[in-house]
């Protein structure tokens, strides 16, 4: 089923490329990419965005700055009001967003939310097998299996009217890395799974919200890359926290030990950009009483996605399991909304930098 869906998407995009053949050399792969980009610029005039939380709202702001016409939806009326007050069109349902958009981007909390927005009552696919948007992009952090199921479902639909010979819609899974600060600054990294042709077409759209785009392969691979990235981030944070606490117990200040880490082999993002010890790094959540940043409950959610994905394929991931236990315990102790680096204070109370 998956292979048939992929072939259908490729055939449609190949048809699109052939339609543009008068503009390109058939022997040049770079010219082919240019053809797709030319197509994309004329088909991104209306962008729908669903999910106006900490990340989504900032991504929408950058789309607006880039000059896109954006229509938004969220179940939170207050979130929508902020945009309606700015003159941004709002819709009451995901389906209404789809009807007004050439491309729809979703940024939602979990797999169940994404599945509901796509397939639930008044969802994006409410119109049966006919869709107006030619491209659907999900930037949520969800499990690869859900991304792949939705990609197959979307590939079975048809477009309401052909768009440059493209007759079926395409879906990309494109989760992001960088957090709220990068979303606000427009410096996110997009990890993208799905059709490479669609990825190339959508690249200008991604770069209006971020500074890096990485093509990861088939549908679901973007989601897989994201949960693996967050798995590594969670484990490195635990290791850095434990090492800094041990160093302080042995008489080395966290600031000094951090300098050692960042000048030698222990250097990592958790030590040089997101240090977990209060007072060591100005601007890090640890120096703001762990306010803001990436919530511990989201890290626990992402670790659970990694653990479930490993279980599905029968792969042993002992560090994943242990990290999940630690962050689950952290959340149970009332730290759900605190930044995940608060794991340092939770386990090593009294070890804060002096």
TIDRENRO-22046 format. One record per residue (C-alpha): chain; x, y, z; residue in one letter; residue number from 0. Coordinates in steps of 0.001 Angstrom, whole numbers. Layout:
<pts>
  c     east    north       up  r    k
  A        X        Y        Z  a  NUM
...
</pts>
This chain:
<pts>
  c     east    north       up  r    k
  A        0        0        0  x    0
  A     2773     2371      946  x    1
  A     4765     1617    -2231  x    2
  A     1694     2183    -4417  x    3
  A     1049     5526    -2727  x    4
  A     4674     6605    -3195  x    5
  A     4557     5659    -6876  x    6
  A     1373     7673    -7309  x    7
  A     2938    10767    -5788  x    8
  A     6113    10390    -7833  x    9
  A     4140     9940   -11028  x   10
  A     2156    13110   -10390  x   11
  A     5252    15147    -9569  x   12
  A     7048    13709   -12606  x   13
  A     4116    14811   -14701  x   14
  A     4513    18282   -13239  x   15
  A     8221    18280   -14092  x   16
  A     7509    17160   -17664  x   17
  A     4889    19889   -17997  x   18
  A     7646    22410   -17362  x   19
  A    10075    20754   -19785  x   20
  A    10032    23726   -22164  x   21
  A    11759    25746   -19478  x   22
  A    14480    23243   -18598  x   23
  A    17027    20840   -19962  x   24
  A    15852    17301   -19426  x   25
  A    19426    16208   -18729  x   26
  A    19998    18665   -15874  x   27
  A    18869    17679   -12378  x   28
  A    19536    21197   -11065  x   29
  A    17336    22657   -13802  x   30
  A    14597    20225   -12796  x   31
  A    14754    21563    -9246  x   32
  A    14458    25108   -10593  x   33
  A    11314    24107   -12452  x   34
  A     9737    22796    -9267  x   35
  A    10685    25927    -7349  x   36
  A     9102    28044   -10075  x   37
  A     5919    26048    -9659  x   38
  A     5994    26444    -5897  x   39
  A     6265    30210    -5886  x   40
  A     2971    30531    -7713  x   41
  A     1221    27953    -5558  x   42
  A     2055    29303    -2100  x   43
  A      -12    32449    -2376  x   44
  A    -2408    31274      343  x   45
  A     -935    29489     3352  x   46
  A    -3087    27921     6052  x   47
  A    -1615    27377     9505  x   48
  A    -3192    25259    12263  x   49
  A    -1780    25343    15791  x   50
  A     -938    28730    17306  x   51
  A      971    27688    20415  x   52
  A     4406    28883    21462  x   53
  A     6007    27554    18297  x   54
  A     3216    27929    15761  x   55
  A     2389    31550    16582  x   56
  A     5992    32585    16004  x   57
  A     6220    30612    12789  x   58
  A     3117    32391    11528  x   59
  A     4670    35753    12378  x   60
  A     7652    34912    10192  x   61
  A     5431    33776     7335  x   62
  A     3653    37127     7521  x   63
  A     6978    38986     7546  x   64
  A     7963    37062     4423  x   65
  A     4851    38343     2673  x   66
  A     2666    35235     2620  x   67
  A    -1100    35498     2874  x   68
  A    -1846    33377     5926  x   69
  A    -5117    32003     7301  x   70
  A    -5026    30506    10805  x   71
  A    -6953    28215    13129  x   72
  A    -6596    27072    16722  x   73
  A    -8991    25634    19293  x   74
  A    -7822    28416    21617  x   75
  A    -9995    31446    20838  x   76
  A    -7580    33818    22567  x   77
  A    -4748    32642    20317  x   78
  A    -6873    33293    17253  x   79
  A    -7950    36709    18519  x   80
  A    -4339    37889    18662  x   81
  A    -4076    37270    14935  x   82
  A    -7519    38512    14015  x   83
  A    -6650    41768    15789  x   84
  A    -3641    41969    13449  x   85
  A    -5930    41567    10442  x   86
  A    -5024    37926     9803  x   87
  A    -8005    35843     8588  x   88
  A    -9127    33155    11031  x   89
  A   -11271    30068    10434  x   90
  A   -13399    28043    12819  x   91
  A   -12352    24596    11569  x   92
  A    -9379    22911     9872  x   93
  A   -11607    22137     6880  x   94
  A   -12333    25842     6389  x   95
  A    -8593    26514     6466  x   96
  A    -8063    23884     3768  x   97
  A   -10752    25436     1582  x   98
  A    -8941    28788     1721  x   99
  A    -5366    27574     1213  x  100
  A    -2898    26330    -1385  x  101
  A     -741    24789     1339  x  102
  A    -1582    23944     4960  x  103
  A      961    23697     7788  x  104
  A      109    22038    11112  x  105
  A     2017    22457    14373  x  106
  A      249    20453    17069  x  107
  A     1035    18838    20451  x  108
  A      698    15115    19718  x  109
  A      -43    12355    17228  x  110
  A    -3699    12194    18303  x  111
  A    -4134    15932    17718  x  112
  A    -2614    15655    14247  x  113
  A    -4752    12664    13337  x  114
  A    -7889    14466    14506  x  115
  A    -7080    17661    12578  x  116
  A    -6570    15615     9409  x  117
  A    -9290    12965     9654  x  118
  A   -11694    14043    12405  x  119
  A   -15038    15840    12062  x  120
  A   -14456    19136    10231  x  121
  A   -10858    18040     9639  x  122
  A    -8685    18825     6636  x  123
  A    -9928    15724     4812  x  124
  A   -13602    16245     5621  x  125
  A   -14349    16855     1961  x  126
  A   -13756    13206     1144  x  127
  A   -11196    12539    -1550  x  128
  A   -11141    16104    -2915  x  129
  A    -8735    18694    -1499  x  130
  A    -7973    22262    -2441  x  131
  A    -4423    22478     -976  x  132
  A    -1831    20686    -3096  x  133
  A      600    20415     -188  x  134
  A       88    19490     3470  x  135
  A     3025    19971     5853  x  136
  A     2980    18626     9392  x  137
  A     5636    20207    11629  x  138
  A     4435    18519    14803  x  139
  A     6653    16085    16697  x  140
  A     4824    12773    16329  x  141
  A     5626     9113    15727  x  142
  A     6805     8084    12246  x  143
  A     4009     5533    11935  x  144
  A     1303     8206    12141  x  145
  A     3165    10375     9620  x  146
  A     3318     7471     7185  x  147
  A     -352     6528     7615  x  148
  A    -1444    10101     6951  x  149
  A      829    10357     3924  x  150
  A     -848     7287     2416  x  151
  A    -4304     8704     3197  x  152
  A    -3482    12047     1570  x  153
  A    -2022    10329    -1509  x  154
  A    -5405     8694    -2123  x  155
  A    -7077    12086    -2487  x  156
  A    -7415    14223    -5608  x  157
  A    -7108    17956    -6072  x  158
  A   -10000    20275    -6720  x  159
  A    -8753    21353   -10110  x  160
  A    -5372    20549   -11557  x  161
  A    -2399    22697   -10537  x  162
  A      237    22689   -13284  x  163
  A     -651    19072   -14125  x  164
  A     -463    17972   -10478  x  165
  A    -3638    16019    -9766  x  166
  A    -3092    14630    -6261  x  167
  A    -2038    16388    -3047  x  168
  A     1268    15686    -1341  x  169
  A     2196    15486     2337  x  170
  A     5517    16243     4028  x  171
  A     6394    15540     7646  x  172
  A     8646    18428     8667  x  173
  A     9238    18702    12424  x  174
  A    11592    21380    13670  x  175
  A    14485    21849    16064  x  176
  A    15543    25026    17823  x  177
  A    12747    25737    20271  x  178
  A    10793    28906    20900  x  179
  A    13781    31248    20543  x  180
  A    14630    29864    17098  x  181
  A    10963    29960    16077  x  182
  A    10864    33640    16992  x  183
  A    14167    34431    15292  x  184
  A    13314    32421    12187  x  185
  A    16315    30141    12629  x  186
  A    14613    26768    12963  x  187
  A    15970    23576    11417  x  188
  A    13407    21564     9422  x  189
  A    13813    17783     9143  x  190
  A    11696    16732     6180  x  191
  A    10315    13389     5081  x  192
  A     8294    12648     1949  x  193
  A     8674    13364    -1751  x  194
  A    12016    15011    -2549  x  195
  A    10371    16970    -5359  x  196
  A     7818    18391    -2934  x  197
  A    10608    19162     -463  x  198
  A    12445    21202    -3095  x  199
  A     9238    23000    -4008  x  200
  A     8534    23856     -370  x  201
  A    12074    24909      521  x  202
  A    11443    28671      159  x  203
  A     8504    28296     2520  x  204
  A    10650    26499     5098  x  205
  A    13385    29111     4805  x  206
  A    10939    31887     5632  x  207
  A    10621    30263     9071  x  208
  A    14075    28716     9514  x  209
  A    17635    28742     8312  x  210
  A    18278    25023     7776  x  211
  A    16345    22376     5845  x  212
  A    17461    18761     5763  x  213
  A    15846    16198     3482  x  214
  A    15634    12933     5411  x  215
  A    14077    10597     2853  x  216
  A    10722     8839     2594  x  217
  A     7511     9740     4427  x  218
  A     7934     9484     8195  x  219
  A    11684     9987     8117  x  220
  A    11395    13600     9218  x  221
  A     9462    12482    12280  x  222
  A    12001     9712    12902  x  223
  A    14870    12203    12713  x  224
  A    13168    14507    15211  x  225
  A    12554    11893    17894  x  226
  A    16118    10600    17503  x  227
  A    17448    14153    17835  x  228
  A    15447    14757    21003  x  229
  A    16447    11378    22384  x  230
  A    20128    12310    22028  x  231
  A    19432    15760    23512  x  232
  A    17681    14313    26576  x  233
  A    20444    11807    27283  x  234
  A    23210    14393    26821  x  235
  A    21421    16741    29224  x  236
  A    21355    13995    31847  x  237
  A    25042    13282    31327  x  238
  A    26083    16944    31503  x  239
  A    23947    17505    34611  x  240
  A    25419    14497    36381  x  241
  A    28989    15432    35468  x  242
  A    28574    19053    36572  x  243
  A    27085    17938    39881  x  244
  A    29910    15468    40477  x  245
  A    32482    18121    39615  x  246
  A    31012    20549    42126  x  247
  A    31011    17833    44793  x  248
  A    34698    17327    44058  x  249
  A    35394    21038    44452  x  250
  A    35287    22350    40855  x  251
  A    32862    25188    40113  x  252
  A    30285    24590    37402  x  253
  A    31619    27568    35451  x  254
  A    35156    26192    35428  x  255
  A    34066    22686    34540  x  256
  A    31879    24064    31750  x  257
  A    34950    25801    30294  x  258
  A    36754    22465    30406  x  259
  A    33863    20685    28658  x  260
  A    33568    23336    25957  x  261
  A    37288    23231    25223  x  262
  A    37527    19462    25064  x  263
  A    35768    16244    24181  x  264
  A    32682    16672    26408  x  265
  A    31478    19698    24486  x  266
  A    27853    19461    23375  x  267
  A    24738    21604    23033  x  268
  A    23779    20937    26656  x  269
  A    27099    22357    27845  x  270
  A    27794    25228    25452  x  271
  A    24319    26518    24570  x  272
  A    21848    25277    27183  x  273
  A    23807    24784    30388  x  274
  A    21563    23330    33143  x  275
  A    23285    25038    36105  x  276
  A    21768    28373    37200  x  277
  A    24143    31286    36798  x  278
  A    26569    29649    34382  x  279
  A    25002    30825    31134  x  280
  A    23031    34050    30853  x  281
  A    19863    33608    28826  x  282
  A    19561    29852    29353  x  283
  A    16335    28679    31056  x  284
  A    18402    27528    34053  x  285
  A    19218    31169    34770  x  286
  A    15515    32072    34632  x  287
  A    14387    29542    37224  x  288
  A    13863    27115    34323  x  289
  A    11016    29203    32921  x  290
  A    10290    29010    29197  x  291
  A    12302    26799    26890  x  292
  A    11271    23211    26169  x  293
  A     8861    21857    28769  x  294
  A     9764    18679    30645  x  295
  A     6406    17138    29733  x  296
  A     7245    17549    26038  x  297
  A    10602    15877    26513  x  298
  A     8878    12989    28297  x  299
  A     6414    12779    25404  x  300
  A     9198    12661    22818  x  301
  A    11125    10033    24763  x  302
  A     7986     7943    24889  x  303
  A     7667     8261    21092  x  304
  A    11252     7038    20747  x  305
  A    10686     4165    23171  x  306
  A     7499     3068    21386  x  307
  A     9183     3289    17986  x  308
  A    12071     1134    19247  x  309
  A     9584    -1377    20649  x  310
  A     7732    -1540    17330  x  311
  A    10869    -2645    15495  x  312
  A    12234    -4805    18314  x  313
  A    15313    -2705    18989  x  314
  A    16817    -2458    22471  x  315
  A    17416     1123    23630  x  316
  A    18327      955    27340  x  317
  A    19375     4599    27644  x  318
  A    16078     5661    26091  x  319
  A    14154     3646    28655  x  320
  A    16155     5029    31565  x  321
  A    15864     8615    30355  x  322
  A    12108     8170    29970  x  323
  A    11864     6939    33567  x  324
  A    13784     9971    34816  x  325
  A    11721    12527    32898  x  326
  A     8456    10805    33798  x  327
  A     9423    11034    37461  x  328
  A    10451    14657    36949  x  329
  A     6997    15522    35619  x  330
  A     5221    13700    38436  x  331
  A     7062    15943    40897  x  332
  A     5430    19064    39491  x  333
  A     7949    20091    36854  x  334
  A     5778    19519    33772  x  335
  A     5957    23092    32506  x  336
  A     9538    23815    33574  x  337
  A    12301    23540    31024  x  338
  A    13664    20000    30746  x  339
  A    17096    21154    31968  x  340
  A    15530    21474    35431  x  341
  A    16459    17799    35748  x  342
  A    19735    19175    37168  x  343
  A    18055    20916    40099  x  344
  A    15612    18055    40616  x  345
  A    18352    15487    41198  x  346
  A    21155    17694    42480  x  347
  A    19395    20189    44749  x  348
  A    21889    22461    46447  x  349
  A    24410    22092    43625  x  350
  A    23520    25390    41927  x  351
  A    26423    27607    40898  x  352
  A    27524    30036    43610  x  353
</pts>
